[in-house]
Amino acid sequence: MEETPQHCLSRLPDNSALKQQELPAHRLYFTARRVLFVFFTTGIFCLCMGIILILSARSTQEIEINYTRICANCAKLRENASNFDKECTCSIPFYLSVKMMGNVYMYYKLYGFYQNLYRYVRSRSNRQLVGKDVKAVEDCAPFKMSENKTPIVPCGAIANSMFNDTIILSHNINSSVQIKVPMLKSGLTWWTDKYVKFQNPSSKNLADEFRGTTKPPNWPKPIYDLDKKDPRNNGFLNDDFIVWMRAAAFPTFKKLYGRLNRTHHFIEGLPAGNYSFNITYNFPVTRFQGEKSVVLSTLTWCGGNSLFLGLAYTVTGAITWLASFAMMAIHIILKNKQMSFFHQ
């Protein structure tokens, strides 16, 4: 018998259980009872979660007021771009029939505004937004430079189209006494946006850092002067700006505008009674057949009043149960046929 050459032996795998594929193995065997148990359990879980989510969403309180037509005079004024320097305000009274308990949030809601267009989403400078180079405007077409070739800060189509209506909520205690509802303009953003994706230049004096730049064409004031009451809420760290810069996926969306400061008369929430929205109308929507609303809403542990997640769980649970009953019926029929065959 000829001996195996040494170079061939060197290529042989080690004589171990792992390399010789001799490890013990377990083959899963699913009986009909186990499969039906898993399906029934999954169906019950999904149905229960769906019902809980739907009940939780329905427990939220929400009021929405569409002011596109109510402020029709202002909307018509804003159709002409030459009127950008003319202020237009309107007041919208409404009655809150039920007290809104707990934390109350104010949103603005837009209809027919497509933030998900590719060129629109790409028109921004991330180097600029993180404070590395405020004059980096290469990716911001068509809003890179002003007419006199000065870099725009913040540049890009998203920043230029920022929602800029001013909304003030007032509580009318009686015919002669009206108090402003305190709303907080901080804590509106995602943590990653506020502390990772957006940063101001290192200098404490933002006006010096942004010297040699200009504001976007549609903005009434520069980026470093957005919030006169809170110096920390200026520049690229302005909460309203960060909220707007997170592009929405659908043409109808709402974004957080403020949250109730629970002090004095509003410790427990918004009491029932007469209120009014005093709106400085700046953001034009009629030119693209859009609409806009202001929304007051409470939240629950699972979010707002959207029923989508609850309905998704409910439908999944119902389909799983139907599949379980169908498989059980097929299993019983096949089992009876098998038994009758053996009896014969």
C-alpha positions as CSV (number, residue, x, y, z in Angstrom):
1,M,0.0,0.0,0.0
2,E,1.4,3.3,-1.1
3,E,1.9,6.0,1.5
4,T,0.1,9.4,1.2
5,P,2.5,12.2,0.2
6,Q,3.4,14.6,3.1
7,H,2.1,17.7,1.2
8,C,-1.4,16.1,0.9
9,L,-1.5,15.3,4.6
10,S,-0.8,18.9,5.4
11,R,-4.1,19.9,3.7
12,L,-6.2,17.5,5.6
13,P,-8.5,19.1,8.3
14,D,-7.7,18.4,11.9
15,N,-9.2,15.3,13.4
16,S,-11.5,17.2,15.7
17,A,-15.3,17.0,16.2
18,L,-15.7,20.5,14.9
19,K,-13.7,20.2,11.7
20,Q,-14.9,16.6,11.1
21,Q,-18.5,17.8,11.5
22,E,-19.2,15.3,14.3
23,L,-20.7,17.8,16.8
24,P,-24.0,16.7,18.3
25,A,-26.9,18.4,16.5
26,H,-30.6,18.9,17.3
27,R,-33.2,18.8,14.7
28,L,-36.3,20.9,15.5
29,Y,-39.5,19.1,15.1
30,F,-42.6,21.2,15.1
31,T,-45.8,19.3,15.9
32,A,-49.2,20.7,14.9
33,R,-50.0,21.4,18.5
34,R,-46.8,23.5,19.0
35,V,-47.4,25.5,15.8
36,L,-51.0,26.2,16.6
37,F,-50.0,27.3,20.1
38,V,-47.5,29.8,18.8
39,F,-50.0,31.2,16.3
40,F,-52.8,31.5,18.9
41,T,-50.4,33.1,21.4
42,T,-49.1,35.6,18.8
43,G,-52.7,36.4,17.8
44,I,-53.8,37.0,21.3
45,F,-50.8,39.2,22.0
46,C,-51.3,41.3,18.9
47,L,-55.0,41.7,19.5
48,C,-54.5,42.8,23.1
49,M,-51.7,45.2,22.2
50,G,-53.9,46.6,19.4
51,I,-56.8,47.2,21.7
52,I,-54.6,48.8,24.4
53,L,-53.0,51.1,21.8
54,I,-56.3,52.2,20.3
55,L,-57.8,52.9,23.7
56,S,-54.7,54.9,24.7
57,A,-54.7,56.9,21.4
58,R,-58.4,57.7,21.9
59,S,-57.8,58.9,25.4
60,T,-55.7,61.8,24.1
61,Q,-57.3,65.3,23.7
62,E,-56.7,67.2,20.6
63,I,-58.1,70.4,19.0
64,E,-57.2,71.5,15.5
65,I,-58.0,74.9,13.9
66,N,-57.4,75.4,10.2
67,Y,-56.7,79.1,9.8
68,T,-55.9,79.2,6.0
69,R,-59.4,80.6,5.2
70,I,-60.0,82.3,8.5
71,C,-57.0,84.5,7.8
72,A,-57.9,84.8,4.1
73,N,-56.9,88.5,4.0
74,C,-53.4,87.7,5.2
75,A,-53.2,84.7,2.9
76,K,-54.0,86.9,-0.1
77,L,-51.4,89.5,1.1
78,R,-48.7,86.8,1.3
79,E,-49.4,85.6,-2.3
80,N,-47.5,88.6,-3.5
81,A,-43.8,88.3,-2.5
82,S,-43.3,92.1,-2.6
83,N,-45.4,92.4,0.5
84,F,-42.9,90.5,2.6
85,D,-42.2,93.5,4.8
86,K,-45.9,94.1,5.6
87,E,-47.1,92.6,8.9
88,C,-50.5,90.9,8.9
89,T,-52.2,89.4,12.0
90,C,-55.4,87.7,12.7
91,S,-57.2,86.5,15.9
92,I,-59.0,83.2,16.1
93,P,-61.3,82.7,19.1
94,F,-62.4,79.2,20.2
95,Y,-64.0,77.5,23.1
96,L,-62.3,74.6,25.0
97,S,-65.2,72.6,26.3
98,V,-63.1,70.0,28.3
99,K,-60.0,70.7,30.5
100,M,-56.8,69.4,28.9
101,M,-55.1,67.7,31.7
102,G,-51.3,67.3,32.1
103,N,-48.7,68.3,29.5
104,V,-50.2,70.1,26.5
105,Y,-48.2,70.5,23.2
106,M,-48.8,73.0,20.4
107,Y,-48.1,72.0,16.8
108,Y,-48.3,73.7,13.4
109,K,-49.7,71.4,10.7
110,L,-49.2,71.8,7.0
111,Y,-51.2,70.2,4.2
112,G,-49.8,69.7,0.7
113,F,-46.2,70.7,1.5
114,Y,-43.8,68.1,0.0
115,Q,-40.6,68.1,2.2
116,N,-39.5,64.8,0.8
117,L,-38.5,65.9,-2.7
118,Y,-35.0,64.8,-3.4
119,R,-33.5,68.1,-4.5
120,Y,-35.2,69.9,-1.6
121,V,-33.8,67.4,1.0
122,R,-30.3,67.6,-0.5
123,S,-30.2,71.4,-0.6
124,R,-28.3,71.9,2.8
125,S,-24.8,72.0,4.1
126,N,-24.1,69.6,7.0
127,R,-20.6,71.1,7.4
128,Q,-22.2,74.5,8.0
129,L,-24.9,73.1,10.3
130,V,-22.3,71.5,12.7
131,G,-20.4,74.8,12.9
132,K,-17.3,73.6,11.1
133,D,-17.4,76.1,8.3
134,V,-20.3,78.6,8.1
135,K,-19.3,79.6,4.6
136,A,-19.5,76.0,3.2
137,V,-22.4,76.4,0.7
138,E,-21.4,74.1,-2.1
139,D,-24.4,71.7,-1.7
140,C,-27.0,74.4,-1.2
141,A,-28.2,75.3,-4.7
142,P,-30.2,77.3,-5.5
143,F,-29.8,79.3,-2.2
144,K,-26.0,79.4,-1.9
145,M,-25.2,83.0,-2.5
146,S,-27.0,86.3,-2.4
147,E,-27.1,88.7,-5.4
148,N,-23.9,90.3,-4.2
149,K,-22.2,86.9,-3.9
150,T,-22.4,86.8,0.0
151,P,-22.7,83.3,1.4
152,I,-26.2,82.5,2.8
153,V,-26.4,81.2,6.4
154,P,-28.2,78.8,6.8
155,C,-28.1,77.9,3.1
156,G,-30.3,75.6,1.1
157,A,-33.9,75.3,0.2
158,I,-35.1,73.7,3.4
159,A,-33.7,76.5,5.6
160,N,-35.1,79.2,3.3
161,S,-38.6,77.8,3.5
162,M,-38.7,77.5,7.3
163,F,-42.1,78.0,8.8
164,N,-42.2,81.5,10.3
165,D,-45.7,82.2,11.5
166,T,-45.9,83.5,15.1
167,I,-48.6,81.9,17.2
168,I,-49.6,83.2,20.6
169,L,-52.3,81.4,22.7
170,S,-54.4,83.6,25.0
171,H,-56.9,82.6,27.7
172,N,-59.9,84.9,28.0
173,I,-60.9,84.6,31.6
174,N,-63.8,87.1,31.1
175,S,-64.7,89.8,28.6
176,S,-62.1,92.2,30.1
177,V,-59.3,90.0,31.3
178,Q,-57.1,88.1,28.9
179,I,-53.8,86.4,29.9
180,K,-51.1,85.0,27.7
181,V,-50.7,81.2,28.0
182,P,-47.0,80.5,28.8
183,M,-45.4,78.3,26.2
184,L,-41.9,76.9,26.3
185,K,-39.8,77.1,23.2
186,S,-37.1,74.7,24.4
187,G,-37.0,70.9,24.6
188,L,-38.7,70.5,21.3
189,T,-36.0,68.5,19.4
190,W,-34.6,65.1,19.3
191,W,-31.5,64.7,21.5
192,T,-29.3,63.6,18.6
193,D,-30.4,66.6,16.5
194,K,-29.6,69.1,19.3
195,Y,-26.3,67.7,20.5
196,V,-24.9,65.9,17.4
197,K,-26.3,67.1,14.1
198,F,-26.5,70.8,14.9
199,Q,-23.8,72.9,16.6
200,N,-22.9,76.6,16.7
201,P,-19.4,77.9,16.0
202,S,-17.1,77.8,19.0
203,S,-17.2,81.6,19.6
204,K,-19.6,83.0,22.2
205,N,-20.3,86.0,20.0
206,L,-22.4,84.5,17.2
207,A,-22.7,87.8,15.4
208,D,-18.9,87.9,14.9
209,E,-18.8,84.2,13.7
210,F,-21.5,84.9,11.1
211,R,-19.9,88.2,9.9
212,G,-19.5,88.2,6.1
213,T,-22.7,86.1,5.6
214,T,-26.3,87.0,5.0
215,K,-29.7,85.6,6.0
216,P,-31.8,83.5,3.6
217,P,-34.1,85.5,1.3
218,N,-37.3,84.5,3.1
219,W,-36.1,85.2,6.6
220,P,-36.9,88.4,8.4
221,K,-33.8,88.3,10.6
222,P,-30.4,86.5,10.7
223,I,-29.7,83.1,12.3
224,Y,-27.9,84.6,15.3
225,D,-30.9,86.8,16.3
226,L,-33.9,84.3,16.2
227,D,-34.6,84.4,19.9
228,K,-34.1,87.7,21.8
229,K,-35.4,86.3,25.1
230,D,-33.1,83.3,25.3
231,P,-29.5,83.7,23.9
232,R,-28.9,80.0,24.1
233,N,-31.8,79.4,21.6
234,N,-30.0,81.2,18.7
235,G,-27.9,80.1,15.8
236,F,-28.0,76.6,14.5
237,L,-29.2,75.4,18.0
238,N,-32.6,77.2,17.7
239,D,-35.3,74.6,18.4
240,D,-37.7,75.9,15.8
241,F,-35.0,75.7,13.2
242,I,-33.9,72.2,14.1
243,V,-37.5,70.9,14.2
244,W,-38.1,72.3,10.7
245,M,-34.8,70.9,9.3
246,R,-36.0,67.3,10.0
247,A,-37.8,66.7,6.7
248,A,-41.2,65.0,6.9
249,A,-42.0,61.9,4.9
250,F,-45.5,62.8,3.8
251,P,-47.1,66.0,2.4
252,T,-49.4,66.4,5.4
253,F,-47.4,66.7,8.6
254,K,-47.3,68.5,11.9
255,K,-44.3,69.8,13.8
256,L,-43.9,70.8,17.4
257,Y,-44.1,74.5,18.0
258,G,-44.2,74.8,21.8
259,R,-45.2,73.1,25.0
260,L,-47.2,74.4,27.9
261,N,-45.3,75.9,30.8
262,R,-47.3,74.5,33.7
263,T,-47.3,77.5,36.1
264,H,-49.8,79.7,37.9
265,H,-53.3,79.2,36.3
266,F,-52.0,76.2,34.2
267,I,-50.4,73.9,36.7
268,E,-52.8,71.1,35.9
269,G,-53.1,71.8,32.2
270,L,-55.3,74.0,30.1
271,P,-58.6,74.8,31.9
272,A,-61.8,74.8,30.0
273,G,-63.0,78.2,28.7
274,N,-62.5,80.8,26.0
275,Y,-59.2,81.0,24.2
276,S,-57.9,82.7,21.1
277,F,-54.9,82.2,18.8
278,N,-53.2,85.5,17.8
279,I,-51.3,84.7,14.6
280,T,-48.8,86.8,12.7
281,Y,-49.3,85.3,9.3
282,N,-46.0,85.0,7.4
283,F,-45.8,81.6,5.8
284,P,-47.6,81.5,2.4
285,V,-49.5,78.3,1.5
286,T,-52.2,79.3,-1.0
287,R,-49.7,79.5,-3.9
288,F,-49.2,75.8,-3.8
289,Q,-52.9,75.0,-2.9
290,G,-51.8,74.1,0.6
291,E,-53.4,74.7,4.0
292,K,-52.1,75.1,7.6
293,S,-53.5,74.5,11.0
294,V,-52.6,75.0,14.7
295,V,-53.0,71.9,16.9
296,L,-53.3,71.6,20.7
297,S,-52.8,68.1,21.9
298,T,-52.0,65.9,25.0
299,L,-49.9,62.8,24.7
300,T,-49.9,59.3,26.3
301,W,-47.2,56.7,26.9
302,C,-47.5,55.6,23.2
303,G,-47.6,59.1,21.6
304,G,-50.4,61.1,20.1
305,N,-53.9,60.2,18.8
306,S,-52.7,58.3,15.8
307,L,-54.6,54.9,15.4
308,F,-52.2,53.5,12.9
309,L,-50.1,51.4,15.3
310,G,-53.1,50.1,17.2
311,L,-54.9,49.1,14.0
312,A,-51.8,47.5,12.6
313,Y,-51.5,45.3,15.7
314,T,-55.2,44.5,15.6
315,V,-55.3,43.5,12.0
316,T,-52.1,41.4,12.4
317,G,-53.7,39.6,15.4
318,A,-56.9,39.0,13.5
319,I,-55.1,37.6,10.5
320,T,-53.0,35.4,12.7
321,W,-56.1,34.0,14.4
322,L,-57.8,33.3,11.1
323,A,-54.6,31.5,9.9
324,S,-54.6,29.5,13.2
325,F,-58.2,28.3,12.7
326,A,-57.6,27.5,9.1
327,M,-54.5,25.4,9.9
328,M,-56.4,23.7,12.8
329,A,-59.2,22.8,10.4
330,I,-56.8,21.4,7.8
331,H,-55.0,19.5,10.5
332,I,-58.2,17.9,11.8
333,I,-59.4,17.0,8.3
334,L,-56.1,15.4,7.4
335,K,-56.0,13.6,10.7
336,N,-59.5,12.2,10.2
337,K,-58.6,11.0,6.7
338,Q,-55.5,9.3,8.1
339,M,-57.5,7.6,10.8
340,S,-60.1,6.4,8.4
341,F,-57.4,5.0,6.1
342,F,-55.9,3.0,8.9
343,H,-59.3,1.6,9.9
344,Q,-59.8,0.4,6.4
